[in-house]
Amino acid sequence: MKVIIPLAGKGTRLRPHTHITPKPMLKIAGKPVIDYVMEDLQALGNVEQVIYITGHLKEKVERYARKKYPFASVFVEQIEQRGTADAVALARPYIDQPVMIIFVDTIFDADFSIVKRTDADGIIWVKEVEDYQRFGVVVTDADGNMTKIVEKPSTPISKRANIGLYYVKNWKLMLDGIDWVLKQPPNKGEYYLTDAFQYMIDKGAKIKVVDVEGWYDAGKLDTLLDTNRTILEKRKAARRPKSIPSGVTLVDPVYIEDNVTLKGSTIGPNVSVSTGSTIEDSELRDTIVGAKSLVRRSTLANSLIGDEAIVEGIRGEMTISDHSEVRGR
Protein backbone atom coordinates (compact mmCIF):
# COMPACT_ATOMS: atom_id res chain seq x y z
CA MET A 1 0.00 0.00 0.00
CA LYS A 2 1.09 3.58 -0.65
CA VAL A 3 0.08 6.70 1.26
CA ILE A 4 -0.62 10.16 -0.12
CA ILE A 5 -0.37 13.07 2.30
CA PRO A 6 -1.50 16.44 0.91
CA LEU A 7 -0.04 19.25 3.00
CA ALA A 8 0.50 22.12 0.58
CA GLY A 9 -1.90 24.53 2.28
CA LYS A 10 -0.76 27.78 3.86
CA GLY A 11 -2.67 27.31 7.12
CA THR A 12 -4.13 30.80 6.98
CA ARG A 13 -6.41 30.21 9.99
CA LEU A 14 -3.36 29.62 12.19
CA ARG A 15 -1.39 32.68 11.24
CA PRO A 16 0.96 34.10 12.40
CA HIS A 17 2.38 30.71 13.46
CA THR A 18 2.09 29.21 9.99
CA HIS A 19 4.10 32.02 8.41
CA ILE A 20 7.19 30.12 9.54
CA THR A 21 5.92 26.68 10.67
CA PRO A 22 3.97 24.30 8.42
CA LYS A 23 0.53 23.68 9.90
CA PRO A 24 1.03 19.91 10.38
CA MET A 25 4.21 20.61 12.35
CA LEU A 26 2.55 22.72 15.04
CA LYS A 27 2.70 20.85 18.32
CA ILE A 28 -0.07 19.36 20.42
CA ALA A 29 0.87 17.79 23.76
CA GLY A 30 4.51 18.18 22.83
CA LYS A 31 4.30 16.45 19.46
CA PRO A 32 3.74 17.77 15.92
CA VAL A 33 0.23 17.03 14.66
CA ILE A 34 1.59 15.00 11.73
CA ASP A 35 3.42 12.64 14.12
CA TYR A 36 0.16 11.23 15.47
CA VAL A 37 -0.90 10.00 12.03
CA MET A 38 2.57 8.79 11.04
CA GLU A 39 2.84 6.70 14.21
CA ASP A 40 -0.45 4.99 13.29
CA LEU A 41 0.99 4.25 9.84
CA GLN A 42 4.13 2.77 11.36
CA ALA A 43 1.97 0.51 13.51
CA LEU A 44 0.05 -0.60 10.41
CA GLY A 45 3.26 -1.93 8.96
CA ASN A 46 2.50 -2.41 5.25
CA VAL A 47 3.31 1.03 3.84
CA GLU A 48 5.61 0.80 0.83
CA GLN A 49 5.95 4.53 0.12
CA VAL A 50 4.64 7.90 1.30
CA ILE A 51 3.98 10.59 -1.29
CA TYR A 52 3.93 14.06 0.24
CA ILE A 53 2.18 16.79 -1.76
CA THR A 54 3.98 19.90 -0.58
CA GLY A 55 3.71 23.63 -1.14
CA HIS A 56 3.93 26.19 1.64
CA LEU A 57 7.27 25.88 3.49
CA LYS A 58 8.00 22.71 1.53
CA GLU A 59 11.68 22.61 2.50
CA LYS A 60 10.80 22.42 6.22
CA VAL A 61 8.27 19.65 5.58
CA GLU A 62 10.72 17.61 3.53
CA ARG A 63 13.60 18.05 5.94
CA TYR A 64 11.46 17.03 8.92
CA ALA A 65 9.84 14.03 7.22
CA ARG A 66 13.12 12.63 5.90
CA LYS A 67 14.72 12.90 9.33
CA LYS A 68 11.76 11.68 11.38
CA TYR A 69 9.97 8.91 9.49
CA PRO A 70 11.29 5.54 8.26
CA PHE A 71 9.18 5.30 5.10
CA ALA A 72 10.47 5.50 1.55
CA SER A 73 9.33 8.97 0.56
CA VAL A 74 8.81 11.21 -2.43
CA PHE A 75 7.92 14.90 -2.39
CA VAL A 76 5.84 16.57 -5.11
CA GLU A 77 5.15 20.29 -5.10
CA GLN A 78 1.63 21.62 -5.71
CA ILE A 79 2.54 25.02 -7.10
CA GLU A 80 -1.02 26.26 -7.50
CA GLN A 81 -3.66 25.43 -4.90
CA ARG A 82 -6.44 24.02 -7.08
CA GLY A 83 -8.06 21.60 -4.65
CA THR A 84 -7.78 18.10 -3.27
CA ALA A 85 -8.34 16.23 -6.55
CA ASP A 86 -5.55 18.24 -8.15
CA ALA A 87 -3.26 17.47 -5.20
CA VAL A 88 -3.81 13.72 -5.46
CA ALA A 89 -3.44 13.87 -9.26
CA LEU A 90 0.15 15.05 -8.73
CA ALA A 91 0.90 11.67 -7.12
CA ARG A 92 -0.20 9.77 -10.25
CA PRO A 93 3.33 8.73 -11.37
CA TYR A 94 3.75 6.86 -8.09
CA ILE A 95 0.31 5.26 -7.74
CA ASP A 96 0.47 1.61 -8.81
CA GLN A 97 -1.39 -0.10 -5.97
CA PRO A 98 -4.02 0.66 -3.29
CA VAL A 99 -3.53 3.95 -1.47
CA MET A 100 -4.46 5.70 1.73
CA ILE A 101 -5.05 9.46 1.46
CA ILE A 102 -4.66 11.34 4.72
CA PHE A 103 -5.08 15.04 5.42
CA VAL A 104 -2.92 15.71 8.44
CA ASP A 105 -4.36 18.85 10.01
CA THR A 106 -6.49 16.64 12.24
CA ILE A 107 -5.87 13.74 14.62
CA PHE A 108 -7.94 10.57 14.39
CA ASP A 109 -8.87 7.71 16.68
CA ALA A 110 -9.23 5.24 13.82
CA ASP A 111 -8.49 1.57 13.20
CA PHE A 112 -6.24 1.60 10.12
CA SER A 113 -5.93 -2.20 10.13
CA ILE A 114 -9.35 -2.51 8.48
CA VAL A 115 -7.63 -1.79 5.15
CA LYS A 116 -5.97 -5.21 5.34
CA ARG A 117 -9.25 -7.09 5.34
CA THR A 118 -11.76 -5.02 3.38
CA ASP A 119 -13.20 -6.25 0.10
CA ALA A 120 -14.69 -2.84 -0.76
CA ASP A 121 -13.34 -0.62 -3.52
CA GLY A 122 -12.57 1.95 -0.90
CA ILE A 123 -13.19 3.24 2.62
CA ILE A 124 -14.12 6.72 3.77
CA TRP A 125 -13.90 7.41 7.49
CA VAL A 126 -16.46 9.74 9.07
CA LYS A 127 -17.41 11.21 12.44
CA GLU A 128 -20.95 12.01 13.51
CA VAL A 129 -21.28 15.69 14.41
CA GLU A 130 -24.09 17.92 15.58
CA ASP A 131 -23.02 21.00 13.60
CA TYR A 132 -23.37 19.13 10.31
CA GLN A 133 -24.01 22.37 8.40
CA ARG A 134 -20.26 23.14 8.59
CA PHE A 135 -19.12 19.99 6.81
CA GLY A 136 -19.40 17.75 3.83
CA VAL A 137 -21.58 14.92 5.11
CA VAL A 138 -21.70 11.36 3.81
CA VAL A 139 -24.96 9.63 2.90
CA THR A 140 -25.06 5.83 2.92
CA ASP A 141 -27.27 3.04 1.67
CA ALA A 142 -28.69 0.20 3.75
CA ASP A 143 -25.42 -1.75 3.45
CA GLY A 144 -23.32 1.08 4.85
CA ASN A 145 -21.83 2.11 1.51
CA MET A 146 -21.52 5.72 0.46
CA THR A 147 -24.08 7.02 -2.00
CA LYS A 148 -23.07 10.70 -2.02
CA ILE A 149 -21.44 13.56 -0.17
CA VAL A 150 -23.45 16.71 0.44
CA GLU A 151 -21.48 19.87 1.19
CA LYS A 152 -22.79 21.92 4.14
CA PRO A 153 -26.41 20.69 4.04
CA SER A 154 -29.18 22.94 5.30
CA THR A 155 -31.23 19.94 6.44
CA PRO A 156 -29.95 16.93 8.43
CA ILE A 157 -29.67 14.53 5.50
CA SER A 158 -26.71 13.10 7.40
CA LYS A 159 -24.59 14.00 10.40
CA ARG A 160 -21.60 11.86 9.41
CA ALA A 161 -18.88 14.33 8.48
CA ASN A 162 -16.14 13.64 5.97
CA ILE A 163 -12.90 13.94 7.97
CA GLY A 164 -10.25 13.67 5.25
CA LEU A 165 -9.19 10.04 5.74
CA TYR A 166 -9.58 7.57 2.87
CA TYR A 167 -8.45 4.17 1.60
CA VAL A 168 -8.82 3.37 -2.09
CA LYS A 169 -8.37 -0.22 -3.20
CA ASN A 170 -9.63 0.41 -6.75
CA TRP A 171 -6.95 3.00 -7.48
CA LYS A 172 -7.34 2.81 -11.25
CA LEU A 173 -10.99 3.85 -11.06
CA MET A 174 -10.05 6.65 -8.66
CA LEU A 175 -7.53 7.99 -11.17
CA ASP A 176 -10.20 7.83 -13.87
CA GLY A 177 -12.47 9.81 -11.56
CA ILE A 178 -9.80 12.42 -10.92
CA ASP A 179 -9.24 12.78 -14.67
CA TRP A 180 -12.98 13.32 -15.10
CA VAL A 181 -13.10 15.91 -12.29
CA LEU A 182 -10.19 17.90 -13.71
CA LYS A 183 -12.00 18.16 -17.04
CA GLN A 184 -15.10 19.69 -15.41
CA PRO A 185 -15.58 23.33 -14.41
CA PRO A 186 -14.22 23.91 -10.89
CA ASN A 187 -16.66 23.20 -8.06
CA LYS A 188 -16.80 26.45 -6.04
CA GLY A 189 -13.40 27.33 -7.44
CA GLU A 190 -11.74 23.99 -6.66
CA TYR A 191 -11.41 20.42 -7.85
CA TYR A 192 -12.60 18.12 -5.07
CA LEU A 193 -11.40 14.58 -4.47
CA THR A 194 -14.86 13.72 -3.17
CA ASP A 195 -16.23 14.40 -6.67
CA ALA A 196 -13.87 11.68 -7.92
CA PHE A 197 -15.32 9.33 -5.30
CA GLN A 198 -18.80 10.21 -6.54
CA TYR A 199 -17.62 9.26 -10.03
CA MET A 200 -16.44 5.90 -8.68
CA ILE A 201 -19.82 5.26 -7.07
CA ASP A 202 -21.66 6.21 -10.24
CA LYS A 203 -19.53 3.60 -12.03
CA GLY A 204 -20.62 0.92 -9.56
CA ALA A 205 -17.86 1.07 -6.96
CA LYS A 206 -18.56 0.23 -3.32
CA ILE A 207 -17.02 2.69 -0.86
CA LYS A 208 -17.51 1.57 2.71
CA VAL A 209 -18.29 4.22 5.33
CA VAL A 210 -16.59 3.67 8.69
CA ASP A 211 -17.04 5.78 11.83
CA VAL A 212 -14.02 6.85 13.86
CA GLU A 213 -14.07 6.99 17.64
CA GLY A 214 -12.48 10.43 17.72
CA TRP A 215 -11.67 13.27 15.35
CA TYR A 216 -9.79 16.29 16.63
CA ASP A 217 -9.27 19.38 14.52
CA ALA A 218 -5.97 21.25 14.60
CA GLY A 219 -6.70 23.64 11.77
CA LYS A 220 -7.40 26.85 13.71
CA LEU A 221 -6.48 28.31 17.06
CA ASP A 222 -9.51 27.45 19.18
CA THR A 223 -9.79 23.88 17.90
CA LEU A 224 -6.04 23.32 18.20
CA LEU A 225 -6.22 24.26 21.87
CA ASP A 226 -9.31 22.06 22.31
CA THR A 227 -7.41 19.19 20.72
CA ASN A 228 -4.44 19.77 23.02
CA ARG A 229 -6.82 19.37 25.96
CA THR A 230 -8.43 16.26 24.49
CA ILE A 231 -5.12 14.56 23.71
CA LEU A 232 -3.83 15.28 27.21
CA GLU A 233 -6.97 13.76 28.70
CA LYS A 234 -7.86 10.89 26.38
CA ARG A 235 -4.47 9.65 25.23
CA LYS A 236 -2.86 10.02 28.62
CA ALA A 237 -0.18 12.21 27.07
CA ALA A 238 0.17 14.26 30.25
CA ARG A 239 3.69 14.67 31.57
CA ARG A 240 4.90 16.21 34.83
CA PRO A 241 8.41 17.18 35.88
CA LYS A 242 10.20 14.73 38.15
CA SER A 243 10.22 17.35 40.88
CA ILE A 244 7.97 20.37 41.33
CA PRO A 245 9.67 23.49 42.75
CA SER A 246 8.32 25.15 45.88
CA GLY A 247 5.75 27.80 44.99
CA VAL A 248 4.66 26.04 41.82
CA THR A 249 1.20 24.45 41.45
CA LEU A 250 0.36 22.11 38.57
CA VAL A 251 -3.30 21.52 37.73
CA ASP A 252 -3.67 18.36 35.66
CA PRO A 253 -3.57 17.61 32.86
CA VAL A 254 -0.33 19.26 31.81
CA TYR A 255 2.53 18.35 29.49
CA ILE A 256 5.85 19.80 30.62
CA GLU A 257 9.03 18.69 28.87
CA ASP A 258 12.48 18.35 30.40
CA ASN A 259 14.60 21.44 30.99
CA VAL A 260 11.62 23.69 31.69
CA THR A 261 12.15 26.23 34.48
CA LEU A 262 9.15 26.88 36.72
CA LYS A 263 9.03 29.61 39.38
CA GLY A 264 6.14 30.87 41.49
CA SER A 265 3.45 29.88 39.01
CA THR A 266 0.19 28.00 38.63
CA ILE A 267 0.13 25.94 35.44
CA GLY A 268 -2.87 24.07 34.11
CA PRO A 269 -5.18 22.63 33.35
CA ASN A 270 -4.56 21.82 29.68
CA VAL A 271 -1.16 23.43 29.31
CA SER A 272 1.78 22.18 27.21
CA VAL A 273 5.27 23.67 27.65
CA SER A 274 8.20 22.69 25.43
CA THR A 275 11.81 22.24 26.44
CA GLY A 276 14.00 25.18 27.41
CA SER A 277 11.13 27.49 28.36
CA THR A 278 10.74 29.47 31.59
CA ILE A 279 7.43 30.19 33.31
CA GLU A 280 7.84 32.68 36.13
CA ASP A 281 5.28 34.34 38.44
CA SER A 282 2.47 33.48 36.05
CA GLU A 283 -0.82 31.64 35.69
CA LEU A 284 -1.46 29.58 32.58
CA ARG A 285 -4.42 27.48 31.50
CA ASP A 286 -5.55 26.11 28.14
CA THR A 287 -2.30 27.30 26.61
CA ILE A 288 0.58 25.95 24.51
CA VAL A 289 4.07 27.40 24.99
CA GLY A 290 6.82 26.58 22.50
CA ALA A 291 10.49 25.85 23.11
CA LYS A 292 12.95 28.30 24.69
CA SER A 293 10.26 30.87 25.46
CA LEU A 294 9.83 33.08 28.52
CA VAL A 295 6.50 33.86 30.20
CA ARG A 296 6.85 36.17 33.19
CA ARG A 297 4.30 38.00 35.37
CA SER A 298 1.46 37.01 33.06
CA THR A 299 -1.97 35.44 33.33
CA LEU A 300 -2.81 33.64 30.10
CA ALA A 301 -5.69 31.49 28.91
CA ASN A 302 -6.57 30.10 25.47
CA SER A 303 -3.18 31.20 24.14
CA LEU A 304 -0.59 29.90 21.71
CA ILE A 305 3.01 31.04 22.21
CA GLY A 306 5.66 30.15 19.65
CA ASP A 307 9.32 29.19 20.11
CA GLU A 308 11.86 31.63 21.56
CA ALA A 309 9.16 34.18 22.37
CA ILE A 310 8.98 36.55 25.33
CA VAL A 311 5.73 37.43 27.11
CA GLU A 312 5.91 39.74 30.12
CA GLY A 313 3.20 41.48 32.12
CA ILE A 314 0.29 40.32 29.97
CA ARG A 315 -3.18 39.32 31.12
CA GLY A 316 -5.73 37.72 28.78
CA GLU A 317 -5.64 35.65 25.60
CA MET A 318 -2.97 35.92 22.92
CA THR A 319 -1.29 34.23 20.00
CA ILE A 320 2.26 35.14 19.03
CA SER A 321 4.67 33.30 16.77
CA ASP A 322 8.36 32.40 17.11
CA HIS A 323 10.92 35.06 18.06
CA SER A 324 8.25 37.55 19.09
CA GLU A 325 8.20 39.78 22.17
CA VAL A 326 5.17 41.25 23.94
CA ARG A 327 5.46 43.26 27.13
CA GLY A 328 2.80 44.93 29.21
CA ARG A 329 3.04 47.01 32.32
C-alpha positions in Angstrom: 0.0 0.0 0.0 1.1 3.6 -0.7 0.1 6.7 1.3 -0.6 10.2 -0.1 -0.4 13.1 2.3 -1.5 16.4 0.9 0.0 19.3 3.0 0.5 22.1 0.6 -1.9 24.5 2.3 -0.8 27.8 3.9 -2.7 27.3 7.1 -4.1 30.8 7.0 -6.4 30.2 10.0 -3.4 29.6 12.2 -1.4 32.7 11.2 1.0 34.1 12.4 2.4 30.7 13.5 2.1 29.2 10.0 4.1 32.0 8.4 7.2 30.1 9.5 5.9 26.7 10.7 4.0 24.3 8.4 0.5 23.7 9.9 1.0 19.9 10.4 4.2 20.6 12.3 2.5 22.7 15.0 2.7 20.8 18.3 -0.1 19.4 20.4 0.9 17.8 23.8 4.5 18.2 22.8 4.3 16.5 19.5 3.7 17.8 15.9 0.2 17.0 14.7 1.6 15.0 11.7 3.4 12.6 14.1 0.2 11.2 15.5 -0.9 10.0 12.0 2.6 8.8 11.0 2.8 6.7 14.2 -0.4 5.0 13.3 1.0 4.3 9.8 4.1 2.8 11.4 2.0 0.5 13.5 0.0 -0.6 10.4 3.3 -1.9 9.0 2.5 -2.4 5.2 3.3 1.0 3.8 5.6 0.8 0.8 6.0 4.5 0.1 4.6 7.9 1.3 4.0 10.6 -1.3 3.9 14.1 0.2 2.2 16.8 -1.8 4.0 19.9 -0.6 3.7 23.6 -1.1 3.9 26.2 1.6 7.3 25.9 3.5 8.0 22.7 1.5 11.7 22.6 2.5 10.8 22.4 6.2 8.3 19.7 5.6 10.7 17.6 3.5 13.6 18.0 5.9 11.5 17.0 8.9 9.8 14.0 7.2 13.1 12.6 5.9 14.7 12.9 9.3 11.8 11.7 11.4 10.0 8.9 9.5 11.3 5.5 8.3 9.2 5.3 5.1 10.5 5.5 1.5 9.3 9.0 0.6 8.8 11.2 -2.4 7.9 14.9 -2.4 5.8 16.6 -5.1 5.1 20.3 -5.1 1.6 21.6 -5.7 2.5 25.0 -7.1 -1.0 26.3 -7.5 -3.7 25.4 -4.9 -6.4 24.0 -7.1 -8.1 21.6 -4.7 -7.8 18.1 -3.3 -8.3 16.2 -6.6 -5.6 18.2 -8.2 -3.3 17.5 -5.2 -3.8 13.7 -5.5 -3.4 13.9 -9.3 0.1 15.0 -8.7 0.9 11.7 -7.1 -0.2 9.8 -10.3 3.3 8.7 -11.4 3.8 6.9 -8.1 0.3 5.3 -7.7 0.5 1.6 -8.8 -1.4 -0.1 -6.0 -4.0 0.7 -3.3 -3.5 3.9 -1.5 -4.5 5.7 1.7 -5.0 9.5 1.5 -4.7 11.3 4.7 -5.1 15.0 5.4 -2.9 15.7 8.4 -4.4 18.9 10.0 -6.5 16.6 12.2 -5.9 13.7 14.6 -7.9 10.6 14.4 -8.9 7.7 16.7 -9.2 5.2 13.8 -8.5 1.6 13.2 -6.2 1.6 10.1 -5.9 -2.2 10.1 -9.3 -2.5 8.5 -7.6 -1.8 5.1 -6.0 -5.2 5.3 -9.3 -7.1 5.3 -11.8 -5.0 3.4 -13.2 -6.3 0.1 -14.7 -2.8 -0.8 -13.3 -0.6 -3.5 -12.6 2.0 -0.9 -13.2 3.2 2.6 -14.1 6.7 3.8 -13.9 7.4 7.5 -16.5 9.7 9.1 -17.4 11.2 12.4 -20.9 12.0 13.5 -21.3 15.7 14.4 -24.1 17.9 15.6 -23.0 21.0 13.6 -23.4 19.1 10.3 -24.0 22.4 8.4 -20.3 23.1 8.6 -19.1 20.0 6.8 -19.4 17.8 3.8 -21.6 14.9 5.1 -21.7 11.4 3.8 -25.0 9.6 2.9 -25.1 5.8 2.9 -27.3 3.0 1.7 -28.7 0.2 3.8 -25.4 -1.7 3.4 -23.3 1.1 4.9 -21.8 2.1 1.5 -21.5 5.7 0.5 -24.1 7.0 -2.0 -23.1 10.7 -2.0 -21.4 13.6 -0.2 -23.5 16.7 0.4 -21.5 19.9 1.2 -22.8 21.9 4.1 -26.4 20.7 4.0 -29.2 22.9 5.3 -31.2 19.9 6.4 -30.0 16.9 8.4 -29.7 14.5 5.5 -26.7 13.1 7.4 -24.6 14.0 10.4 -21.6 11.9 9.4 -18.9 14.3 8.5 -16.1 13.6 6.0 -12.9 13.9 8.0 -10.2 13.7 5.3 -9.2 10.0 5.7 -9.6 7.6 2.9 -8.4 4.2 1.6 -8.8 3.4 -2.1 -8.4 -0.2 -3.2 -9.6 0.4 -6.8 -7.0 3.0 -7.5 -7.3 2.8 -11.3 -11.0 3.9 -11.1 -10.1 6.6 -8.7 -7.5 8.0 -11.2 -10.2 7.8 -13.9 -12.5 9.8 -11.6 -9.8 12.4 -10.9 -9.2 12.8 -14.7 -13.0 13.3 -15.1 -13.1 15.9 -12.3 -10.2 17.9 -13.7 -12.0 18.2 -17.0 -15.1 19.7 -15.4 -15.6 23.3 -14.4 -14.2 23.9 -10.9 -16.7 23.2 -8.1 -16.8 26.4 -6.0 -13.4 27.3 -7.4 -11.7 24.0 -6.7 -11.4 20.4 -7.9 -12.6 18.1 -5.1 -11.4 14.6 -4.5 -14.9 13.7 -3.2 -16.2 14.4 -6.7 -13.9 11.7 -7.9 -15.3 9.3 -5.3 -18.8 10.2 -6.5 -17.6 9.3 -10.0 -16.4 5.9 -8.7 -19.8 5.3 -7.1 -21.7 6.2 -10.2 -19.5 3.6 -12.0 -20.6 0.9 -9.6 -17.9 1.1 -7.0 -18.6 0.2 -3.3 -17.0 2.7 -0.9 -17.5 1.6 2.7 -18.3 4.2 5.3 -16.6 3.7 8.7 -17.0 5.8 11.8 -14.0 6.9 13.9 -14.1 7.0 17.6 -12.5 10.4 17.7 -11.7 13.3 15.3 -9.8 16.3 16.6 -9.3 19.4 14.5 -6.0 21.2 14.6 -6.7 23.6 11.8 -7.4 26.8 13.7 -6.5 28.3 17.1 -9.5 27.5 19.2 -9.8 23.9 17.9 -6.0 23.3 18.2 -6.2 24.3 21.9 -9.3 22.1 22.3 -7.4 19.2 20.7 -4.4 19.8 23.0 -6.8 19.4 26.0 -8.4 16.3 24.5 -5.1 14.6 23.7 -3.8 15.3 27.2 -7.0 13.8 28.7 -7.9 10.9 26.4 -4.5 9.7 25.2 -2.9 10.0 28.6 -0.2 12.2 27.1 0.2 14.3 30.2 3.7 14.7 31.6 4.9 16.2 34.8 8.4 17.2 35.9 10.2 14.7 38.1 10.2 17.4 40.9 8.0 20.4 41.3 9.7 23.5 42.8 8.3 25.1 45.9 5.7 27.8 45.0 4.7 26.0 41.8 1.2 24.5 41.4 0.4 22.1 38.6 -3.3 21.5 37.7 -3.7 18.4 35.7 -3.6 17.6 32.9 -0.3 19.3 31.8 2.5 18.3 29.5 5.8 19.8 30.6 9.0 18.7 28.9 12.5 18.4 30.4 14.6 21.4 31.0 11.6 23.7 31.7 12.2 26.2 34.5 9.1 26.9 36.7 9.0 29.6 39.4 6.1 30.9 41.5 3.5 29.9 39.0 0.2 28.0 38.6 0.1 25.9 35.4 -2.9 24.1 34.1 -5.2 22.6 33.4 -4.6 21.8 29.7 -1.2 23.4 29.3 1.8 22.2 27.2 5.3 23.7 27.6 8.2 22.7 25.4 11.8 22.2 26.4 14.0 25.2 27.4 11.1 27.5 28.4 10.7 29.5 31.6 7.4 30.2 33.3 7.8 32.7 36.1 5.3 34.3 38.4 2.5 33.5 36.0 -0.8 31.6 35.7 -1.5 29.6 32.6 -4.4 27.5 31.5 -5.6 26.1 28.1 -2.3 27.3 26.6 0.6 25.9 24.5 4.1 27.4 25.0 6.8 26.6 22.5 10.5 25.8 23.1 13.0 28.3 24.7 10.3 30.9 25.5 9.8 33.1 28.5 6.5 33.9 30.2 6.9 36.2 33.2 4.3 38.0 35.4 1.5 37.0 33.1 -2.0 35.4 33.3 -2.8 33.6 30.1 -5.7 31.5 28.9 -6.6 30.1 25.5 -3.2 31.2 24.1 -0.6 29.9 21.7 3.0 31.0 22.2 5.7 30.2 19.6 9.3 29.2 20.1 11.9 31.6 21.6 9.2 34.2 22.4 9.0 36.6 25.3 5.7 37.4 27.1 5.9 39.7 30.1 3.2 41.5 32.1 0.3 40.3 30.0 -3.2 39.3 31.1 -5.7 37.7 28.8 -5.6 35.7 25.6 -3.0 35.9 22.9 -1.3 34.2 20.0 2.3 35.1 19.0 4.7 33.3 16.8 8.4 32.4 17.1 10.9 35.1 18.1 8.2 37.6 19.1 8.2 39.8 22.2 5.2 41.2 23.9 5.5 43.3 27.1 2.8 44.9 29.2 3.0 47.0 32.3 
